Amino acid sequence: MKTRVAMLFGGKSVEHEVSVISGIQAFLAMDRDKYEVTPVYLTKKNEMYVGEGIGDIDSYKDIPGLLKKSTRVIMVNEDDRVYLTSFPPKKFGKNVEIEVDVAFPVVHGTNVEDGALQGYLKTLGIPFVGCDVTASAVGMDKFIMKTVLKEAGIPVLDACVFTLSDYAAMDTMADEIEKKLGYPVIVKPVNLGSSVGISVAKNRSELISSIDDAYRYATRVLVEHAITSLREINCSVLGDENEAEASECEEPMHTEDILSYEDKYVSNAKGGGTKGSGMASIARQIPANLSPEKREEVRDMAVRSFKALGCNGVARIDFMIDEDNDKLYFNEINTIPGSLAFYLWEPLGVPYKELLDRMIELALKRKRSEDGLTFTFDSNILDSASFGGSKGSKL
């Protein structure tokens, strides 16, 4: 019997369109001999839709038209089985009812990749591919992530983090940044990916402009020192917190100080990247031009970082090399990377179909481990519970 997979993509995120590309790529690459796959589109309101056109990238040129001929569904758990079912249910006619064995989120950004969707799936009791709630949330929050990795001995750049209350005192914020970090600096929304809202500031005027832009996308902003002589190196990791392996390394090419959203998803499509190819179309050098020693340093640090954050499935970790001293720094992790980083595994003889298969196996392995844990125990505490007596007293 084939394993029934719900492939989820889209969602309420500024990376919505990128997720659609990644999700349909994965849907088309799945092994149909092993899996019965249902593509599930999450709108920008996080409403779920299924239908014949949901797995066709061309359908997304007219999303309102696509939704009109598709069916809105919700996930329900009934008798320990999870179904995609019509919502609202039809009073007359046939309702959709699709049983699902495992969910496969291919989503990017806040509200979906940050533990929110993972928490929903966990509450439903369905196995899901990728990081769990905690690892997803930590991996999305750049400041908390840095704190965890620093404790684990992974080199990260020093940074300052600011909230909306700090934004009201812009001059004070700028003074602190200049005193602690100096110029140049990189300003980032604390919980976004795909280079959205990220920019380099080389003076106070640029700093204020960069901060303004970052606060358009998040309520907390991270500022860190920018390496002047920078090389960016990326590496993917596959596995879980117990056992993991690293992919080939890549060096992405970009037009400005940092790899921009334009570099990742727009320029290459205009310049010959295939339609709907997402991160797979970016200008990059694979393998990266690294010495054998530096390549292994990157791959080793990637695995150690992945395990320290408690990740699962496939992640892509972005590193920085300061060419002035050849020092390697962890930059950030993408717990659900664009195109699932399949292009970093193919050079090592792992085709996309196999990569997806191994990710599903890891999800089912985690579910088996969790099923062996005890989450309830017999207790008679409710037999003697009472709200009588003094206010505020304990049971």
N, C-alpha and C positions, 0 to 999 in steps of 0.2 A: 504494500500500500504506500502511495506517495505521501510525503510530508506536506501538509497544507500550510503555505506561507502567505502572510499578509505583508506586502511590500509597501511601507508608508513613506510618503514624501510630500514636500510642500511645507505648509504650516505658517503660523503667524510669526514671521521673521523677515528681517531685511535681506536675508539670504534665501528667500522663498524660491526664486527662479533657478538659482544654482542647485537647490535641492531637487527640483523637478528634473533637471538634467541628470544629476547623479542617480536619482531613483529609477528613472526609465532606463538608463544605462545598465543598472544592476538587474532590473526586471528582464531585460532582453538577454542578459548573459547567464541567467539561471539555468541549471541542468534540468530540463523538462522530464528526463527519465526518472529523476528522483523527487522532483518537487512539483506540486500543483500551486501555482503562484497567482495571487490576486493583487493587482496594483490598486493602491488606495491613495487617492489624492486628498491632502489636507488643504483646505482653502486658507486664505489669510485671516479667517476667523476660527481656524482649527476645526472646521466642519469636515467630516469624512464623506467622500463620494467614491462609488464604484461604477463601472460601466465599460462598454466596449471601447470607447475612445480614451479611457484614462491612461492606458499604457502606450499611447501614440503621441510622440513629441509634437507632431504637426497640429494636434488638436488644441494645443495650448496657445495657438495664435488667436484663438477666440474662446477665452475661458468662460464667459457667460453662456455662449452657445454650447460648450462642452457640458456645463452643469445642467442645462435644460434637458439634455438627452441622457443624463446619468442619474443615479439613485443615491440619495443621501442615506448614510447608514451610521449606526453606532455599534460599539462592541459591548456585548453582554456576556456574563458568565452564568450558565445554567447547568446545574449538576456537574460542576467542575469541567465543563466544556465551554469554550469561548466561541462566540458566533459574531459575524458581521450581519446585522439585521436592519431592515428598513426603518427609517425614522423620519417623520412619524409613521407608524404602521398604517397600511392601507385598510380601510374598512371593507372594500371590495377589491377583488383581484388578488394576484399573487405577490407576497412579500419576499424580498431578498432574505435568504438565510444561508450564510456561508460559514461552515465550521473552519476554525483556524487552529493549527497546532503551535505555530510560532510566529511572532511578529518580527519584522525586519525594518526598523526605522532607518531611513537614509535621509536624514534631516540635518539642517545646519542652522546654528545660531540660537539666540535666546527664544524662550518659550517652547522649544522642541528638543534641542541638543543639550540643554543645560540641566537635565534631570526632571523637568516638568512632565514631558511625555513618558519618560522612563518610570516615573512614579505612578502615572496613570496605568501603564501596562502592568506594573508590579501589583497594584491594588486589584486589578482584574484577575491576577493569578495566571497570566499567560507568559510563557518563556519569551524573551526578546533578545535580539542580537545586539551586541555592543556593550558599552560600559553600563554599570548599574547606576542607581540614583546618585550616590555619593561621588563616585569618580566622574560622572558627567557634570555635576555641579562644580566640583573643584576644578576640573579641567577647563571649564568655561570662565571661571573667575580668575583673571590673570594675577591678581594680587595674592589671593589665598593659595593659588597654585605655586607661586614663587616661594611663599612661606613654607609650604610643605616640602618642596624640593630642596630648599636651603637647609632645612633640618636633616634631609636625607643625604647631604653632602654633594648635591648637584650644583655646579656653578651657575648662578643667575646674576643679572645686573641689578644693582640697587635701584629702588624706585620709590616714588611718593604716590599716595592715593588720596583723592579728594572727593567729597560728596557735594550735593547741591548747596548745602549751607556754606561750603567754602567758595562756591561759584559766586555767591553774593558779594564776596570780598576779593575781587579779582587781583587787585594790586598786592594784597597780602599773600595770595597764592603764588603770584609770579615772583615775589621777593623770596619766598621759601624755596621755590624751584631753582632760582639763580644761586642762592646760597648753598643749597645741598648738592645740586647736580651740575650747574653751569650749562653752557651751550656747547654743542647742539644737544637737543633732547628729542625724544619721540613721545608723542601724546596719543593715547589710545583710550577708547571706551573700555571699561574693565571687563566687559563680558560679551564682546562681539568677535567674529572671525571674518575671513575673506577680505581683510584689510579695509573694512568699512570704517570710516571715521578716524583712520590712522594717518598721521602726518608728522613731518620733521620740522622743528622750529630751530632757527639759528640765531634769533634775536628776540627781544621782548615783543615787538610788533607781531612777528610770526607766531610767537608763543600764545598770545591772546587770541589770535585768529584760530589756531589749532585747538585750543581749549573750547572755544565757542563751537567749533565743528564737532568735537567729540561729544559734547553735552547734548547734541541733537539726537544722539543714538543711545545714550545711557545716563543713569543718574549718578554713576561713579566713574571717575576718570583716573587713569594711571599715567604717570610721567616717569620716564627713565632716561638715563644717559644714552645718547646715540653714539655708536662706534663710528669713528670717522673713516677708517680703512676697513670696510665691512665686506665679508663674503657670507652669503646665506647658503646653508646646506640643509637639505631635508632628508629625513629617513623615516620609513614606516616600520611599525612593529605589529606582529600578529601573535596573539596568545592570550594569557590571563596573568593574574598576579603571581602565579606559581611557576609558570613556564612560558617563555616567550622567545621569539626570534626576530632578527632585524632584516630588513629588505636591502636592496641596493640604495646607494645615496644619489641624490640629484643636486645640481646647482641651478636654481631658477634664474632666468635672465629678466631684467626689468629696465625701465626707461628712466626711473628717477632714483631718489635716495633709498626708497624702499619699494618692495613689490606691491603694486597697487591693485585695486579691484579691476581697473582697466586692463592691466597687464595680464591678470589671471583669466578673465572671462570674456573680454571684448576684443582687444587688439588682435589676438591670435586667430579669433574666429574671422575677423575681417581680412587677416593676412594669410588665410589658407587653411586654418583649422577646420575640421569637419563640423557640420551642423550638429549642435547638441553634444559636442565632445567635452565641454566643461574643462575641468582642470587637466584633462588628458591632452588638451591642445596647447597648453602653455609652452612658451619657448624655454627650453631647459637642456642641460647637459646631463645625460645619463650614460655611464656612471660619471659622477662628479670627478673633476681632475684633482684627486687627492693622493697623497702618498699612501702606501699600504698601511703605515702606522696611524696616520690621521683618519683614514677610512674606518679602521677598527675602533679607534677612539670614539668616533661619532656613533657607530653602531652599538658599541658597548654602553655608551651613555644613554642612547635611545632606549635600550632594553631596561636599564636601571631606572630611568625616569618613568617609563610605562608601568613597571612593577610598583614603584614607590607611590604612584597615584592610584594604584589598584584597578588598572584598566582591564578591559576585556574586548576581544574582537580585533579590529584593525584600527590603528591610530596613525596619524602622521605627526612627527615631531620636527619642528623647525629650529635649527641651530644657527648661531652666529659665530664666525671666526674673526677675531680682531687681528688683522694682518700685521699690525705693528709689533705684536708679541706672539702671534700664532696661538693665542688662547681661545679655547672653545667655550661657548656659553649656551645654555638652554634658552630658547626664546619663548616658544609656546607649543602647546599640543592641540591638535585637532582630533577630538575623540571620535568624530564621524567625518573623515576628510573628504574633500571634493573628489568625486569619481572613485571613492574608497581607496585611493592611491594604488589602484591595480597596476598602473604603469611602472611602479617601483618593484613589483613582484615578478612581472613577466621576464625581466632580465635574469632572474634567478631560477627560471623554469617553472614558475607557478602561474598557470593561466588564470584568467579572471574567474572562470567557472569553478575552478578548484578553490580559489580564495574565498568565494562566497560560500561554498560547501563547508569549508573549515570554520568560517565564522558562525554558521548555523550549528555545527557540532559543538563549538565552545558555548553557545547559548544553552543548548540542551544539557551539556555537562554541568554548567552552573546550576540549572534547575534541579538536576538530580542531587547535587550537593546540598542545595537549600532544602530539598524535600526531606533530607536526612536529619535536619536540625529540629529542635523542639521549640515551638512557638507558643504552646499552651501547656498548662499543667492543672491537675485537679485541685480545686480549692473551694472551701465552703464560706469564703469571705462574704458572699452576697446573702448567705443564710442569716448572718448576724448584722448586716448593714443597717444603719439607722441614721436618720437626719435629726433625731431628737437630741436633747441635751444642749450644752453650751454652743453658741455660734462659733464656727471656726474650729471646733474640736476635731481631731482626727478620728477615723473609724477605729 
